[in-house]
Amino acid sequence: MASLQPIKLYSHNTGPNGWKVAIILEELAIPYETIFLEMGDGENGVKGASFLKINPNGRIPAIVDPNNNNFAVWESAAILQYLAEKYDKKRELYPESIEERAIVNQWVAYQISGLGPSQGQFFWFSRYHSEKLPSAIERYKNESLRLYKVLEQQLAKNEWIAGPKYSIADIAFYPWVKILPYVGIDTTELPNVLKWIEKMA
């Protein structure tokens, strides 16, 4: 898409959500410029005044699309859906039919509301929290594993997360799932998830 102006992607070096957006921009060959923000309310921070004008919640990722009157979108799922709707003309990542699209959307929702938050909390309490809280670690570890087992069942029956075709659902999961072997969750019961990670790499 050589005629397009680069989309501005606001991200930061750590955390998986910004990479979801980078992946779909690469997949759709959309030019983009990544602006890496810092934590906090400094001039280049996610809580800084300039970024809060783009995303009032002060979280990455967010995009500004100069090809659409500098339209801003924040929250990773909303960005994936916007970019697929607007730029995936061949419907390679986001299906045409309402039913197929609903299946994709439900798995994207599962990632952002279930697996992502649980895995993130497990990682936080097991690695970074100032006080070791075994009950919190165990809770989020068990819930993360339960959610991964649901994904395992889906991938046992389907080549890709939302069915027979690669989609934005796979993009939504990948930056989170690829670090699975390193976060401390037992993968012995997740052979299809591990196979999917290799296929995505």
C-alpha positions in Angstrom: 0.0 0.0 0.0 2.6 2.4 -1.2 0.2 5.4 -1.5 -0.6 5.4 2.2 0.9 7.7 4.7 2.5 5.9 7.7 0.2 5.2 10.5 1.5 6.2 13.9 1.6 3.3 16.3 2.1 4.3 20.0 3.6 1.4 21.9 6.4 0.5 24.3 9.2 -2.0 24.4 7.8 -4.3 27.1 4.4 -5.9 27.1 2.7 -7.9 24.3 -0.2 -5.7 23.3 1.6 -3.3 21.1 3.1 -6.1 19.1 -0.4 -7.3 18.0 -0.8 -4.0 16.1 2.7 -4.2 14.6 1.9 -7.7 13.3 -1.3 -6.7 11.5 0.4 -3.7 10.0 3.1 -5.9 8.7 0.6 -8.5 7.5 -1.4 -5.9 5.6 1.8 -4.1 4.3 0.6 -0.8 5.8 3.5 1.7 6.4 3.8 2.7 10.0 6.0 4.6 12.4 6.3 3.3 16.0 6.5 5.8 18.8 7.8 4.1 21.9 6.4 5.6 25.1 7.6 5.4 28.6 5.6 4.6 31.7 4.5 7.5 33.9 3.4 11.0 33.3 6.5 12.5 31.8 6.6 14.3 28.4 7.0 11.0 26.6 4.9 8.9 29.0 1.6 7.1 28.6 0.1 9.4 31.3 1.6 12.5 29.7 -0.8 15.2 28.5 -0.1 14.8 24.8 -0.8 11.0 24.7 -3.9 11.4 26.9 -5.4 13.4 24.1 -5.1 10.3 22.0 -6.0 7.7 24.6 -7.7 9.1 27.8 -7.0 5.8 29.5 -3.2 6.3 29.2 -2.4 2.8 27.9 -0.8 1.5 24.8 -1.4 0.6 22.1 -3.0 3.4 20.2 -2.8 4.4 16.6 -3.4 7.6 14.6 -4.3 7.1 11.0 -3.4 10.1 8.8 -5.1 8.4 5.8 -8.4 8.9 7.7 -8.3 12.4 9.0 -5.9 11.5 11.8 -8.5 9.1 13.2 -7.3 7.7 16.6 -8.1 4.2 17.9 -7.0 2.7 21.2 -7.4 -0.7 22.8 -5.7 -3.6 20.9 -8.8 -5.4 19.9 -10.5 -2.3 18.5 -7.3 -1.4 16.6 -7.1 -4.9 15.0 -10.8 -4.7 14.0 -10.4 -1.2 12.6 -7.4 -2.0 10.5 -8.9 -5.2 9.2 -12.2 -3.5 8.4 -10.5 -0.6 6.6 -7.5 -2.1 4.9 -8.0 -5.9 4.5 -9.7 -5.6 1.2 -9.3 -9.3 0.3 -10.7 -10.3 3.7 -7.7 -12.5 4.4 -7.6 -11.8 8.1 -11.3 -10.8 8.9 -14.0 -12.8 7.2 -16.9 -11.4 5.2 -19.8 -13.2 6.7 -21.4 -12.1 10.0 -21.2 -15.6 11.4 -17.6 -16.2 10.6 -16.7 -12.7 11.9 -18.6 -13.4 15.1 -16.4 -16.5 15.7 -13.3 -14.4 15.2 -14.5 -11.7 17.4 -15.4 -14.1 20.2 -11.9 -15.4 20.3 -10.4 -12.0 20.3 -12.7 -11.1 23.2 -11.6 -14.3 25.0 -8.0 -13.2 24.7 -8.4 -9.6 25.9 -10.9 -10.4 28.7 -9.7 -13.8 29.8 -6.4 -15.2 29.0 -4.5 -11.9 28.7 -5.5 -10.5 32.1 -5.1 -13.8 33.9 -1.7 -14.5 32.5 -0.7 -10.9 33.2 -1.7 -11.1 36.8 0.1 -14.4 37.3 3.2 -12.9 35.8 2.9 -9.8 38.0 2.3 -11.7 41.2 5.0 -14.3 40.6 7.7 -11.9 39.3 7.2 -8.3 40.2 4.8 -7.8 43.2 6.7 -6.4 46.2 5.2 -9.1 48.5 4.9 -12.8 47.7 1.3 -13.8 47.9 1.0 -17.5 47.3 -2.8 -17.5 47.2 -2.8 -14.9 44.4 0.0 -16.7 42.5 -1.9 -20.0 42.7 -5.2 -18.4 41.7 -3.9 -16.8 38.5 -1.7 -19.7 37.6 -4.6 -22.1 37.8 -7.0 -19.8 35.9 -4.4 -19.2 33.2 -3.9 -22.9 32.8 -7.7 -23.5 32.6 -7.9 -20.8 29.9 -5.1 -22.4 28.0 -6.8 -25.8 28.1 -9.8 -24.2 26.4 -7.5 -22.9 23.7 -5.9 -26.3 23.5 -9.3 -27.9 22.8 -10.0 -25.4 20.1 -6.6 -26.0 18.4 -7.1 -29.8 18.6 -10.1 -29.4 16.3 -8.9 -26.4 14.1 -5.8 -25.4 12.3 -6.1 -21.8 13.5 -7.8 -20.3 16.5 -11.0 -19.2 14.9 -11.3 -22.1 12.5 -9.7 -23.2 9.2 -8.2 -19.7 8.3 -5.6 -17.5 9.9 -7.2 -14.4 11.3 -6.9 -11.4 13.6 -7.7 -13.9 16.4 -4.3 -15.5 15.9 -2.7 -12.1 15.9 -4.4 -11.2 19.1 -3.1 -14.3 20.9 0.4 -14.7 19.5 2.4 -12.1 21.5 0.9 -13.4 24.7 1.1 -17.1 23.9 4.6 -17.1 22.5 6.0 -16.4 25.9 4.1 -19.3 27.5 7.2 -21.5 27.9 8.9 -18.8 30.0 6.1 -17.6 32.3 6.0 -20.7 34.5 2.8 -22.4 33.2 3.0 -26.2 32.7 2.7 -26.9 29.0 2.7 -30.7 29.1 -1.1 -30.7 28.5 -0.9 -28.1 25.7 0.7 -29.9 22.7 -1.5 -28.2 20.1 -0.9 -24.8 21.6 2.9 -25.4 21.3 2.5 -26.6 17.8 0.5 -23.4 16.9 3.3 -21.3 18.5 5.8 -22.9 16.1 3.5 -22.4 13.1 3.1 -18.7 14.0 6.8 -18.0 14.5 
